[in-house]
Every structure is written in C-alpha cells, then in structure tokens.
Amino acid sequence: MIRYPWILAFWFLTRTLGLYPQSFTVSYQLGDTYKIIEKHNFRKWENGKYLGAVYREIRGTLKREKNPKEVRFSGRFYLLEQSQQGGLATTPIIEASFPAEVQVTEYGIILSSTVERFPTMRRFPVLPREGVVGFRWQEMAERVLDPDFNGKVTVLPVLVDYRYEGLGTYRNEEGHRIVGKYAVRYKGPSAVSKDPDLTEVQGTHDVMIFLSTRERGLRFMTETFKEEYRYRTGRALRLEGTIATFFEGVTPLDSARIAEAFGLPPAAPTTPRATLPTQESTSISPSTPQSAPASPPASIPPESPQGGLLAEPKLSHASPESPLSPRVLPDVELEERPEGLTLTVKNLRFKPDSAELLPDENPRLLFLAQGLKQILHKRFLVVGHTADVGNPTGQKKLSFERAKTIVEALVRLGVPRDRFLYEGRGAEEPVASNSNESGRARNRRVEITILED
C-alpha cells in the first residue's frame, strides 16, 4: 500500500497530542453470504445530442468458498434491462448474466478474477488499520469502463484519495464515513484491458463510503461522476450521474421447508452459513397446496460458525409423497447452488422450434405454481436452455422465449408477476452430450432459482 512518511508522522503526532479524539480501528469483515446491488442512474449525450436518462441495475449474491488461506467469494450477477423512465419493467428482463469472483483482505481490498462489468471498482476501497477524523491516505484501484454495456470493457488504473470523516448512521446503524476522490484519464495503452475503438477517456469521481461499526463491513457506497469518451470513429460520448452500491446480508434459504413445499425429499445436511443482518427473511406461507398432505416442519441443523458452500445436491426426482405422483410430475430436480435453490424442470414439451407449451405440461406447471406461492419475500429467476441444434443466435432467442412462456403461465396460475426475473442462455450450459437425442432432451430444460437476495 502507498504510504507517505509525512502523513504517518502527522497522524502519529495528532494521536499523541489528542487533537482528534474520535478515532477508528478497522477490522474489515464480511458475512459468509451477502448480496451486492449496483444501481446506475445517469444522463447520456452522444456527439453533443442529449439521448435521455438511463437506469441500469446489477445484482447478485456471493457466497464464501471453503478455502483456509484466503477469503474468496463467488456467485453470479445479473444485468437488468435499462429503462429511459428510471425504473425497471414489471417483469425485469435480464440483458446479461455472468459469474463473478472476489477476494477480500483484512484491509478491504476487493479483487476480481473476472474481466467483466462487475464490480465497477476493483481493489476498492483500501482501508488503513487505524486513523482519526481528517486522516488522509492514497491507494491504487482499478475502474471498469463499459459505457454502452456491450461487453467491450476497459480497465484503467486510478489513484484514489481517501479521507476519514468520522461516525455517521445508515438505517439506524452506526458506522464510519469515508470520502474518496479520483480522476479517470486514458490516452493510449495504459489500460489493463481495453476496447480497441476507445481512444480517450477523462472524468472525475466523488465517492462516499459507509462501513458498519457493528459488522465491520461495507454497507453502501455512493458515487457521483462525469465522464467523456472519444472513439476512433469520431464518436463522442458524455455521461453524468451516480452509481449506488449496496452490500446487505442474506438470510439463508430454508431448503428443507422449501423441499417440503414442492413435495420433494429434503436435501442432504449442509453446513449453514453465518450471515450479516438483513431486513428480509425467507418465509413459507402457512397454507399448503390443497393436494399436498400436511407434515411437521423439518428440523434445521444448528448454525455453524465455519460457513462455506452448500453440500452437493442429492435430489433426483419427486418422492411418492409429492402432491402429484411421479407419473404425472417426472423429471423435477432440486439442487443447491451459490445463487439459491434451483428447481430444474427437464424434458419440457414445447411444439417443435416453438415457445408454445404442449397441454400435457399443465400439471407440472400447476405443481410449480402451488409451491412458489408458499415462498414469501424472495424472487424467482427463470432460465431457459436449449439443445445445441441450429445457430447460437436462434438458440438464445428460443430459450429466452420459452423462459418468458413459463413466467406467463405461472403468473396466470397466481404467482405475482413482480417476483420474477427471466433470461435465456441458449445452449451455453449443457448438462449432457448433444450428440444423441437422449442428451439433447436433457439439455432442453427450464430452471427456476429461488434467489438468495
């Protein structure tokens, strides 16, 4: 870390003389499961013409991996559709999704092993171990630029000036307030990776950071920025606005109760995860599907301080005690993934090369709707997958349309529309070989994930 001797001398002198009685000691920590929501609100000009306001949102959940040598988190993030009205559609469409992996040190350095759009700032924030009100320091960070959100990412090194502002509150929680400032300058090969058409960038950023004193971790960051871009084609782009990033704890899903809601056997015992406090919790409605037999709540193992990833799933298909018998409801699996519990509905029967479901699928959809309606305070991600037949563009379009069909069907069966997100991933994530019909049938599937956010 960059440390100037005169800053350290000044800090030591003021501590000794007691000129700044309000001091802070940082021990940066995070829970084993937490979500990050990054909201972009900005105005956009192209070649001097105002194009309007743009809203984008990236959200996802990270879980700590089992690794005694370093604190590393992994998960998946979703870019929700942009809107000129400053909000999301009733059923948000996912423009893109991508895996992310971050590493956290005791100084709060956040590294990413994925050259993607998230997080927008890398190696940021970097915190001193101790300080007093007015204490200043400097650290290098990386700024990720993707003004059009088209995947042409440019990563630039930036020098951040930090200043400790003292204690403040956020949602009735006490914490440390830190402000930062940095400039973005790019003219040539200084980028770690770059958009080949980008020739020049300049901009200024002002950041406010809030760290909880109780949980000793990030709670939110707000950033005001102005940026100007120039391209080889002569295109000039100007952006002005804000980026707000929120870090919140996640209540782990009650996998045993959710399995019960769908008439499936409970998952194998897993290592529960310690988490940060959260405003929401997962609830199962006291009502059960009319066709489901009542049963006592499944016992939940006590929490473990060790945290870690969930155990490998061992569920394969519906049990004889399911609301619908396996003969009516075949090929439904429940597994635990970093982003949440996932119901995989395999061998869904659509009309050939179409997003129109065959009537024979109605019983399975009714079953799924009955279970989803019992799960409160969570969102459902519906992802369509296809076999690798045809061209990738067509596969992606078909998988997207099939995911949308499932969402519309579940909404008609009573699941609130605002609980859904959906996307299509085409043939990008096969679970079997596409060289035979049996494997292709397995790859034609829809997954419904109960998101841990």
Secondary structure, DSSP 8 states (H G I E B T S, - for coil): ----HHHHHHHHHHHHHTS---EEE------SEEEEEEEEEEEEEETTEEEEEEEEEEEEEEEE-S-TTSEEEEEEEEEEEEETTSS--SS-BEEEEEEEEEEE-TT--EEESS-SS-SSEES-----SEEETT-EEEEEEEEEE-TT-SS--EEEEEEEEEEEEEEEEETTEEEEEEEEEEEEEE-STTSSB--TTEEEEEEEEEEEEEEETTT-SEEEEEEEEEEEEEETTS-EEEEEEEEEEEEEE-----HHHHHHHTT---------------S---EE-S---TTS------------TT----------S--TTSSS-TTTS-SEEEEEETTEEEEEEES--B-TTSS-B-GGGHHHHHHHHHHHTTEES--EEEEEE--S-S-HHHHHHHHHHHHHHHHHHHHHTT--GGGEEEEE-TTSS-SS-SSSHHHHHHHSEEEEEEE--
